[in-house]
Each structure stands twice: as C-alpha cells, then as structure tokens.
Amino acid sequence: MNRVDAVLAIVEMARIGGAVSPQDAVSHVATMIDRLDKASLSYEDDVRLLLGIGATIWTLEHSCCASSGQTR
C-alpha cells in the first residue's frame, strides 16, 4: 500500500468508526516495534518513526483529557 492509499484508508477507518482507543493504539505501536527485525538496516529509523507515532497518540490523549478535566 502506498502512502496516499494508506492515508485514505486511515481517514476512511476513522470516518466509519474503525479507530481503536488511544491506549490500544499505543499498545499496537509497541507490538509493531517488538516485531521489527533488529538486523534490518532501517531498524533504528523504523523504531524512531513508530516511537514518534506513539508519543503523538499519547500526547493527544493526555492533552484532550487535561483540557476536559478528565483523568484516566
């Protein structure tokens, strides 16, 4: 799947209610990191990208809760 198709699929999944909870999303990112091939030349870059995605999800979840006064 190319980048454009991936973005379109993400948007469509969100539109139809296919998004997972932020907690599950962070867990999925951690699982993806665990499954990466440590011998791959792109391993460090892939880990860095996935950690950035996880951090973004975490930040969005916690900034949303903080601004609404919710705690988790």
C-alpha distances in whole Angstrom, upper triangle without the diagonal:
4,7,8,6,6,10,11,10,12,15,15,15,18,19,20,21,18,19,21,24,24,25,23,20,22,23,19,18,21,20,17,19,22,19,18,20,23,23,20,21,18,20,22,19,17,20,21,18,18,21,21,19,21,24,23,22,26,27,26,28,31,31,31,33,36,36,37,39,37,37,35
4,6,5,6,9,10,11,12,14,15,16,18,20,21,22,20,20,22,25,24,26,24,21,23,24,21,19,23,22,19,20,23,21,19,21,24,24,20,21,18,20,21,18,16,20,20,17,17,21,20,18,21,24,22,22,26,27,26,27,31,31,31,33,35,35,36,39,37,38,36
4,5,5,6,9,10,10,12,14,15,17,18,20,21,19,19,21,23,22,25,23,19,21,23,20,18,21,21,18,20,23,21,20,22,24,25,21,21,18,19,20,17,15,18,18,14,15,19,17,15,19,21,19,19,23,24,23,25,28,28,27,30,32,32,33,36,35,35,33
4,5,5,6,9,10,11,12,14,16,16,18,20,19,18,21,24,23,26,24,21,23,25,22,21,24,24,21,23,26,24,23,25,27,28,25,25,21,23,24,21,19,22,21,18,18,22,20,18,21,23,20,21,24,25,23,25,28,28,28,31,33,32,33,36,35,36,34
4,6,5,6,9,10,10,12,14,15,16,18,16,17,20,23,23,25,23,20,22,24,20,20,24,23,20,22,25,23,22,25,27,28,25,25,22,24,25,22,20,22,23,19,19,22,21,18,21,24,21,21,25,26,24,26,29,29,28,31,33,33,34,36,35,36,34
4,5,5,6,9,10,10,12,14,15,16,14,14,16,19,19,22,19,16,19,20,17,16,20,19,17,19,22,20,19,22,25,26,23,23,20,21,22,19,17,19,19,16,15,19,18,15,18,20,18,18,21,22,21,22,26,26,25,28,30,30,31,34,32,32,30
4,5,5,6,9,10,11,12,14,15,14,13,16,19,18,21,20,16,19,21,18,17,21,21,18,20,24,22,22,24,27,28,25,25,22,23,23,20,18,20,20,16,16,19,17,14,17,19,16,16,20,21,19,20,24,24,23,26,28,28,28,31,30,31,29
4,5,5,6,9,10,10,12,14,13,14,17,20,20,23,21,18,21,23,20,20,23,23,21,23,26,25,25,27,30,31,28,28,25,26,27,24,21,23,23,20,19,22,20,17,20,22,19,19,23,23,21,22,26,26,24,27,30,29,29,32,31,32,31
4,5,5,6,9,10,11,12,10,11,14,17,18,21,19,16,19,20,17,18,21,21,19,21,24,23,23,25,28,30,27,28,24,25,26,23,21,22,23,19,18,21,20,17,19,22,19,18,22,23,21,22,25,26,24,27,29,29,29,32,30,31,29
4,5,5,6,9,10,11,9,9,11,14,15,17,16,13,16,18,15,15,19,19,17,20,22,21,22,25,27,29,26,27,24,24,24,22,19,20,21,17,16,18,17,14,16,18,16,14,18,19,17,18,21,22,20,23,26,25,26,28,27,27,26
4,5,5,6,9,10,10,10,13,15,16,19,18,15,18,20,18,18,22,22,20,23,26,25,25,28,31,33,30,30,27,27,28,25,22,24,23,20,19,21,19,16,18,20,17,16,19,20,17,18,22,22,20,23,25,24,25,28,26,27,26
4,5,5,6,9,8,10,13,16,18,21,19,17,20,22,19,20,24,23,22,25,27,26,27,30,32,34,31,32,29,29,30,27,25,26,26,22,21,24,22,19,21,23,20,18,22,23,20,21,24,24,22,25,28,27,27,30,28,29,28
4,5,5,6,5,6,10,13,15,17,15,14,17,18,16,17,21,20,19,22,24,24,24,28,30,32,30,31,28,28,29,26,23,24,25,21,20,22,21,17,18,21,19,16,20,21,18,19,22,23,21,23,26,26,25,28,26,27,25
4,6,5,5,5,9,11,13,16,15,13,16,18,16,17,21,21,20,23,25,25,26,29,31,34,31,32,29,28,29,27,24,24,24,21,19,21,20,16,17,19,17,14,18,19,15,16,19,20,17,20,23,22,22,24,23,24,22
4,6,7,9,12,14,16,19,18,17,20,22,20,21,25,25,24,27,29,28,29,33,35,37,35,35,32,32,32,30,27,28,28,24,23,25,23,20,21,23,20,18,21,22,18,18,22,22,19,22,25,24,23,26,24,26,25
4,6,8,12,14,17,20,18,17,21,22,20,22,25,24,24,27,29,28,29,33,35,38,35,37,33,33,34,31,28,29,30,26,24,26,25,22,22,25,22,19,22,24,20,20,24,24,21,23,27,26,25,28,26,27,25
4,6,9,11,14,16,15,14,18,19,17,19,22,22,22,25,27,27,28,32,34,37,34,36,32,32,32,31,27,28,28,25,23,24,24,20,20,22,20,17,20,21,18,17,21,22,19,20,24,23,22,25,22,23,22
4,7,10,12,15,12,12,16,16,14,16,20,19,19,22,24,23,25,28,31,33,31,33,29,29,30,28,25,25,26,23,20,22,22,18,18,21,19,16,19,21,18,17,21,22,20,21,25,25,23,26,23,24,22
4,7,9,11,10,9,12,14,12,14,17,17,17,20,22,22,23,27,29,32,30,31,28,27,27,25,22,22,23,20,17,19,19,15,15,17,15,12,15,17,14,13,17,18,16,18,21,21,21,23,20,21,19
4,6,8,6,6,10,10,10,12,14,14,15,18,19,20,22,25,27,30,29,30,27,26,26,25,22,21,22,20,17,18,18,14,13,16,15,11,13,16,14,12,16,18,16,17,20,21,20,22,19,19,16
4,5,5,6,9,10,10,12,14,15,16,18,20,21,23,27,28,31,30,32,28,26,27,26,23,21,22,20,17,17,17,14,12,14,14,10,11,14,12,9,13,15,13,13,17,18,17,18,15,15,13
4,5,5,6,9,10,11,12,14,15,17,18,20,21,25,26,30,28,30,26,24,24,23,20,19,19,17,14,14,14,11,9,11,10,6,7,10,9,6,10,12,11,12,15,16,16,17,14,14,11
4,5,5,6,9,10,11,12,14,16,17,19,21,24,25,29,28,29,26,24,24,23,21,19,19,18,15,14,15,13,10,12,12,9,8,11,11,9,11,14,13,13,16,18,18,18,15,13,10
4,5,5,6,9,10,10,12,14,15,16,19,22,24,27,26,28,25,23,23,23,20,18,19,18,14,15,16,13,11,13,14,10,11,14,14,12,14,17,16,16,19,21,21,22,18,17,14
4,5,5,6,9,10,11,12,14,15,17,21,22,25,24,25,22,20,21,20,17,15,16,14,11,12,13,9,8,11,11,7,9,12,12,11,14,16,15,16,19,21,21,22,19,18,15
4,5,5,6,9,10,11,12,14,16,19,20,24,23,24,21,19,18,18,15,13,14,13,10,9,11,8,5,8,9,7,7,11,11,10,12,15,16,16,18,20,21,22,19,17,15
4,5,5,6,9,10,11,12,15,18,19,23,22,24,21,19,19,19,16,14,16,15,11,11,14,11,9,12,13,11,11,14,15,14,15,19,19,19,21,23,24,24,21,19,16
4,5,5,6,9,10,11,13,16,18,21,20,22,19,17,18,18,14,13,15,14,10,11,13,11,9,13,14,11,12,16,16,15,18,20,20,21,23,25,25,26,24,22,19
4,5,5,6,9,10,11,15,16,19,18,20,16,14,15,14,11,10,11,10,6,8,10,8,6,10,11,10,11,14,15,15,17,19,20,21,23,25,26,26,24,23,20
4,5,5,6,9,10,14,14,18,18,19,17,14,14,15,12,9,12,12,8,8,11,10,8,11,13,12,12,16,17,16,18,21,22,22,24,26,27,27,25,23,20
4,5,5,6,9,12,14,17,17,19,17,14,16,16,13,11,14,14,10,11,14,13,11,14,16,15,15,19,20,19,21,24,24,25,27,29,29,30,27,25,22
4,5,5,6,10,12,15,14,16,14,12,13,13,10,9,12,11,8,10,13,11,11,14,16,15,16,19,20,20,22,24,25,26,28,30,31,31,29,27,24
4,5,5,9,10,13,12,14,12,9,10,11,8,6,9,10,7,8,12,11,10,13,15,15,16,19,20,20,22,24,25,26,28,30,31,32,29,28,25
4,6,8,9,13,13,16,14,11,12,14,11,9,13,14,11,12,15,15,13,16,19,18,18,21,23,23,24,27,28,28,30,32,33,34,31,29,26
4,7,9,12,12,15,13,11,13,14,11,10,14,14,12,14,17,16,15,18,20,20,21,24,25,25,26,29,30,30,32,35,35,36,33,31,28
4,6,9,8,11,9,7,10,11,8,8,12,12,10,13,15,15,15,18,20,20,21,24,25,25,27,29,30,31,33,35,36,37,35,33,30
4,5,5,9,9,7,10,12,10,10,14,15,14,16,18,19,19,21,23,24,25,27,29,29,31,33,34,35,37,39,40,41,38,36,33
4,6,8,9,6,8,11,10,10,13,15,14,15,18,19,19,21,23,24,25,27,29,29,31,33,34,35,36,39,40,41,39,36,34
4,6,9,7,10,12,12,12,15,17,17,18,21,22,22,24,26,27,28,30,32,33,34,36,38,39,40,42,44,44,42,40,37
4,5,5,9,10,9,11,14,15,15,17,19,20,21,23,25,26,27,29,30,31,33,35,36,37,39,41,42,43,41,39,37
4,6,8,9,9,11,13,14,16,17,19,20,22,23,25,26,27,29,31,32,33,35,36,38,39,41,43,44,42,40,38
4,6,5,6,9,10,10,12,14,15,16,18,20,21,23,24,26,27,29,30,31,33,35,36,37,39,40,39,37,35
4,6,5,6,9,10,11,12,14,15,16,18,20,21,22,24,26,27,28,30,31,33,34,36,37,38,37,35,33
4,5,5,6,9,10,10,12,14,15,16,18,20,21,22,24,26,27,28,30,31,32,34,36,37,35,34,31
4,5,5,6,9,10,11,12,14,15,17,19,20,21,23,24,26,27,28,30,31,33,35,36,34,33,31
4,5,5,6,9,10,11,12,14,15,17,18,20,21,23,24,26,27,29,30,31,33,34,33,31,29
4,5,5,6,8,10,10,12,14,15,16,18,20,21,22,24,25,27,28,30,32,32,31,29,27
4,6,5,6,9,10,10,12,14,15,16,18,20,21,22,24,26,26,28,30,31,30,28,26
4,5,5,6,9,10,11,13,14,15,17,19,20,21,23,25,26,27,29,30,29,28,26
4,5,5,6,9,10,11,12,14,15,17,18,20,21,23,24,26,27,28,27,25,23
4,5,5,6,8,10,10,12,14,15,16,18,20,21,22,24,26,26,25,23,21
4,5,5,6,9,10,10,12,14,15,16,18,20,21,22,24,25,24,23,22
4,5,5,6,9,10,11,12,14,15,16,18,20,21,23,24,23,22,20
4,5,5,6,9,10,11,12,14,15,17,18,20,21,22,21,19,17
4,5,5,6,9,10,10,12,14,15,16,18,20,21,19,18,17
4,5,5,6,8,10,10,12,14,15,16,18,20,19,18,17
4,6,5,6,9,10,11,12,14,15,17,18,17,16,15
4,6,5,6,8,10,11,12,14,16,16,15,13,12
4,5,5,6,8,10,10,12,14,15,14,14,13
4,6,5,6,9,10,11,12,14,13,14,13
4,6,5,6,9,10,11,12,10,10,10
4,5,5,6,8,10,10,9,9,9
4,5,5,6,9,10,10,11,12
4,6,5,6,9,8,10,11
4,6,5,6,5,6,8
4,5,5,6,7,10
4,6,8,10,13
4,6,9,12
4,7,10
4,7
4
